[in-house]
Amino acid sequence: MFSRLFVRSASVAARASRQARYTPTLLRAPLSKSAIRPLHVSAVTFNKNCQKVAQVLDGEVALELEEDTANLPESVQAFFDKTGYSAVSSPGKNMAEIVNKSARGETVHVFFDVAQVSNLPLETAGLDNEMAAPSEEEDFEGMADNFANVNVIIVKDADQSAVSFELLMNLQEGTFFVDSATPYHDAKAALDESAESEVSRELVYHGPPFSNLDEELQESLEVYLESRGINEELATFIGTYSEFKENKEYISWLQNMKKFFN
């Protein structure tokens, strides 16, 4: 399902610098040998600090492993079985990719950031009748926070041409909004993850804003994407799979941190 609402989200990051003041201490008399702390005492204190961190990490790992997080959720496996999609292994990365090689001679790649999706709000703000109505600016920012970026790249197997669709997904409503559609003569230019290719894609003309296109063209592209499975079912899957993968990455992060502090 596609939303016809055009949303442009803009964020401004402000960084504040802090200056630490250091006031030197004046020594009125030379230190005696008895006043000098042996080096091994500091080392012991340092090791205790490491052990403390390791103990806390141990507790966090044990807490996370209490739940069954090793196996795919049943709904995720059911989605794979029904649609023919499969997940591309990407351990240690936020970006997830699922691929569907269809019988119509196309390969559909769907990319999404699991950390971004997992941090989407679970409930729509403003449902509490006792809450004051948000201002127009607050309402705009709240709507922008409800969207996650999803990139769909559809490749023609015959000539390896491709079209990349940049989408915004509203997980709460299960809707997608097309931000841009970019054609590529070679699918490699759309799929290559090298830094050089990333820069090249930024320089490519992505067409006018989707909402500025002829309405009939907008609708035909939306119907095309829906026929390729870009729908509410996919949005639900992305939400569930993101929670699963983000949790696996978190456990791996905890374990790697623990190895360092042991």
C-alpha distance (Angstrom), angle and dihedral (degrees) to the residues before:
residue distance angle dihedral
M1 . . .
F2 3.76 . .
S3 3.79 128.0 .
R4 3.79 117.4 -139.5
L5 3.80 90.2 -155.7
F6 3.79 112.6 113.5
V7 3.79 112.9 -143.1
R8 3.77 126.1 179.5
S9 3.77 113.2 -171.0
A10 3.77 120.5 -160.7
S11 3.76 126.3 -175.7
V12 3.78 128.6 -167.6
A13 3.82 117.2 -156.3
A14 3.77 115.9 -154.0
R15 3.77 120.6 -164.6
A16 3.77 123.1 -162.5
S17 3.79 120.9 -162.5
R18 3.77 121.7 -143.9
Q19 3.74 125.4 -152.6
A20 3.76 118.8 -149.6
R21 3.78 115.4 -146.4
Y22 3.75 119.2 -145.4
T23 3.77 121.1 -165.6
P24 3.82 112.0 -166.4
T25 3.78 117.3 -132.4
L26 3.81 116.4 -126.8
L27 3.79 114.0 -132.2
R28 3.81 109.7 -140.7
A29 3.81 94.2 -172.2
P30 3.79 137.5 16.4
L31 3.78 114.8 -91.3
S32 3.78 116.0 -106.2
K33 3.77 121.3 -130.1
S34 3.82 90.3 -108.0
A35 3.79 90.8 56.9
I36 3.82 93.0 57.5
R37 3.81 111.3 96.7
P38 3.82 112.5 -134.6
L39 3.80 114.5 -113.7
H40 3.81 93.7 -123.7
V41 3.82 91.2 63.8
S42 3.81 91.0 59.5
A43 3.78 89.6 46.7
V44 3.81 90.9 53.0
T45 3.80 90.9 49.9
F46 3.79 89.9 48.6
N47 3.81 91.6 51.0
K48 3.81 91.2 49.2
N49 3.78 89.5 54.6
C50 3.81 90.1 52.4
Q51 3.80 90.9 47.7
K52 3.79 90.5 51.5
V53 3.79 91.5 54.2
A54 3.82 90.6 46.6
Q55 3.81 91.2 51.4
V56 3.79 92.3 51.5
L57 3.81 90.4 48.0
D58 3.81 89.7 49.7
G59 3.78 89.5 55.6
E60 3.80 92.8 48.5
V61 3.82 92.5 49.6
A62 3.81 91.7 48.5
L63 3.81 90.4 49.2
E64 3.80 92.7 51.4
L65 3.82 93.6 45.6
E66 3.80 91.7 54.3
E67 3.79 87.1 80.3
D68 3.80 123.9 64.4
T69 3.79 100.3 -104.3
A70 3.81 99.3 142.5
N71 3.80 97.0 78.3
L72 3.78 127.7 63.2
P73 3.81 114.1 -101.7
E74 3.81 111.2 -102.5
S75 3.81 91.7 -117.5
V76 3.81 90.9 55.2
Q77 3.81 93.0 50.4
A78 3.81 89.7 46.1
F79 3.82 89.6 53.6
F80 3.81 91.3 51.4
D81 3.82 91.8 48.3
K82 3.79 93.0 48.0
T83 3.79 101.1 43.0
G84 3.80 103.8 30.7
Y85 3.80 92.9 -122.7
S86 3.79 119.7 141.2
A87 3.80 130.8 -167.2
V88 3.80 121.6 -114.4
S89 3.80 110.4 -135.4
S90 3.80 111.4 -113.7
P91 3.83 109.3 162.0
G92 3.79 114.5 -174.0
K93 3.81 94.1 18.1
N94 3.80 132.5 107.3
M95 3.79 92.0 -149.1
A96 3.80 115.6 87.2
E97 3.80 126.2 -165.9
I98 3.78 131.2 -164.8
V99 3.80 122.8 -173.4
N100 3.81 133.6 -158.8
K101 3.80 120.0 -170.9
S102 3.79 102.3 -162.5
A103 3.79 130.3 -158.9
R104 3.81 90.3 -119.2
G105 3.80 90.5 75.5
E106 3.78 97.0 -98.6
T107 3.78 134.6 113.6
V108 3.80 116.9 -149.9
H109 3.81 119.2 -155.8
V110 3.81 119.6 -169.1
F111 3.81 119.5 -168.3
F112 3.82 126.7 -172.3
D113 3.79 138.2 160.4
V114 3.82 108.3 -115.6
A115 3.81 93.5 -160.4
Q116 3.80 91.6 52.8
V117 3.81 92.8 47.3
S118 3.82 93.1 45.5
N119 3.81 90.3 54.4
L120 3.79 94.9 54.1
P121 3.83 112.6 117.5
L122 3.80 113.0 -96.6
E123 3.80 95.4 -150.7
T124 3.77 131.1 44.6
A125 3.79 112.2 -110.9
G126 3.80 117.7 -120.8
L127 3.81 98.9 38.2
D128 3.80 91.9 118.7
N129 3.78 107.6 90.4
E130 3.79 90.4 -150.9
M131 3.79 92.1 60.2
A132 3.77 117.7 96.8
A133 3.79 115.4 -109.7
P134 3.82 109.9 -96.5
S135 3.77 119.8 -114.2
E136 3.80 119.7 -109.5
E137 3.81 91.0 -101.4
E138 3.82 92.8 47.7
D139 3.80 90.2 47.2
F140 3.83 90.9 52.3
E141 3.80 92.9 48.9
G142 3.80 91.1 46.7
M143 3.78 91.3 52.8
A144 3.81 91.9 48.8
D145 3.80 90.2 52.3
N146 3.82 89.6 57.6
F147 3.81 93.8 64.6
A148 3.80 131.2 85.5
N149 3.79 127.4 -168.6
V150 3.81 117.3 -109.1
N151 3.80 122.8 -179.5
V152 3.82 118.3 -157.7
I153 3.81 117.6 -170.4
I154 3.80 117.5 -173.3
V155 3.81 115.6 -164.9
K156 3.80 126.5 -164.3
D157 3.79 105.0 -136.7
A158 3.82 93.3 -153.1
D159 3.81 98.8 62.7
Q160 3.85 101.8 5.8
S161 3.81 92.3 -121.5
A162 3.79 115.1 147.3
V163 3.78 146.1 -170.5
S164 3.80 120.9 -146.6
F165 3.80 117.4 -152.0
E166 3.80 117.6 -162.9
L167 3.79 106.9 -154.6
L168 3.78 137.8 -176.7
M169 3.81 113.9 -142.9
N170 3.79 125.4 -155.3
L171 3.80 102.8 -157.1
Q172 3.80 94.5 -169.4
E173 3.79 93.2 57.5
G174 3.81 97.8 29.4
T175 3.79 90.6 -126.9
F176 3.79 134.9 136.2
F177 3.79 130.6 -150.3
V178 3.81 120.9 -159.7
D179 3.79 111.4 -130.0
S180 3.81 98.4 175.6
A181 3.81 144.0 -17.0
T182 3.81 119.1 -145.7
P183 3.83 124.2 -174.0
Y184 3.82 121.1 -147.2
H185 3.81 127.7 -166.5
D186 3.80 89.7 -149.9
A187 3.80 123.1 37.8
K188 3.80 90.0 -146.9
A189 3.81 89.4 69.6
A190 3.80 89.2 57.1
L191 3.82 98.1 41.2
D192 3.80 105.8 35.2
E193 3.82 110.7 111.8
S194 3.80 97.8 -159.7
A195 3.80 118.9 122.8
E196 3.81 90.5 -117.6
S197 3.80 91.6 55.3
E198 3.80 91.1 47.3
V199 3.79 90.0 55.9
S200 3.82 91.6 45.8
R201 3.81 91.2 53.3
E202 3.79 90.7 51.8
L203 3.82 89.1 56.5
V204 3.81 95.4 48.8
Y205 3.80 118.2 104.1
H206 3.81 105.7 -108.6
G207 3.77 96.8 -168.5
P208 3.81 127.4 -112.2
P209 3.81 121.2 -46.6
F210 3.78 106.7 -68.2
S211 3.80 92.5 -122.0
N212 3.81 88.9 58.5
L213 3.80 92.9 60.2
D214 3.78 122.1 99.3
E215 3.80 106.9 -76.7
E216 3.78 92.5 -125.5
L217 3.82 89.9 54.1
Q218 3.80 90.4 49.1
E219 3.78 91.9 51.9
S220 3.82 93.9 45.8
L221 3.81 91.7 52.3
E222 3.80 91.3 47.6
V223 3.81 91.0 51.0
Y224 3.81 89.3 47.7
L225 3.82 91.3 54.2
E226 3.80 92.1 46.5
S227 3.81 89.1 53.2
R228 3.81 87.2 55.7
G229 3.80 91.8 55.0
I230 3.80 100.5 -95.9
N231 3.78 95.0 141.3
E232 3.79 145.8 109.7
E233 3.81 91.9 -67.0
L234 3.80 90.1 58.0
A235 3.82 91.1 48.7
T236 3.81 90.6 53.2
F237 3.80 90.5 48.6
I238 3.82 92.2 49.8
G239 3.80 90.2 53.3
T240 3.82 94.3 49.5
Y241 3.79 95.8 41.4
S242 3.80 92.1 47.6
E243 3.81 90.9 55.3
F244 3.82 89.8 49.6
K245 3.81 96.4 47.7
E246 3.81 94.9 40.6
N247 3.81 89.5 53.6
K248 3.82 91.3 50.1
E249 3.80 90.6 50.0
Y250 3.81 90.5 48.5
I251 3.81 92.2 53.4
S252 3.81 90.4 47.8
W253 3.81 89.3 49.7
L254 3.80 91.3 51.3
Q255 3.81 91.5 49.6
N256 3.80 93.0 48.8
M257 3.80 90.7 49.0
K258 3.80 89.4 49.9
K259 3.83 91.5 53.2
F260 3.79 89.5 55.8
F261 3.80 95.4 50.0
N262 3.81 96.7 42.9
